[in-house]
């Protein structure tokens, strides 16, 4: 290349080089933003899939809990029936019906209720962890968003919090 090839020959060439010099960094920044958005989208998609799995698990647990609750209601009815028979039985038959059976049924019912409560607590704590991951992903992407998108996201976050 000669020395003349480096210098613009017209004002138009000089302006074109100046514009190109400003456009190149903008294109690089656009590529960075596109890459960041792609990463955030992938993270959110994975998190949403995990949340879907947790919701499905919770639905199964809720169904099981409903069935166990129905079973507990049946047991309570059985206990009520036994108590009613005990109260209506003659005094001599009082000693034949064991208190141990009534206490055992009550204890089994209590244990099942405690197990259902513990299961619900575990599922809900997992759900909170998933929400936190989504929040971290959104927080990471927030500086890369344009003002309009950032305001829309902030409005959605405020609405979700109320």
Secondary structure as the mmCIF struct_conf table of DSSP 4:
data_model
#
loop_
_struct_conf.conf_type_id
_struct_conf.id
_struct_conf.beg_label_comp_id
_struct_conf.beg_label_asym_id
_struct_conf.beg_label_seq_id
_struct_conf.end_label_comp_id
_struct_conf.end_label_asym_id
_struct_conf.end_label_seq_id
HELX_RH_AL_P HELX_RH_AL_P1 UNK A 3 UNK A 6
BEND BEND1 UNK A 7 UNK A 7
BEND BEND2 UNK A 9 UNK A 10
HELX_RH_AL_P HELX_RH_AL_P2 UNK A 11 UNK A 88
BEND BEND3 UNK A 89 UNK A 89
HELX_RH_3T_P HELX_RH_3T_P1 UNK A 91 UNK A 95
TURN_TY1_P TURN_TY1_P1 UNK A 96 UNK A 96
BEND BEND4 UNK A 97 UNK A 97
HELX_RH_AL_P HELX_RH_AL_P3 UNK A 99 UNK A 142
TURN_TY1_P TURN_TY1_P2 UNK A 143 UNK A 144
BEND BEND5 UNK A 145 UNK A 145
HELX_RH_AL_P HELX_RH_AL_P4 UNK A 147 UNK A 161
#
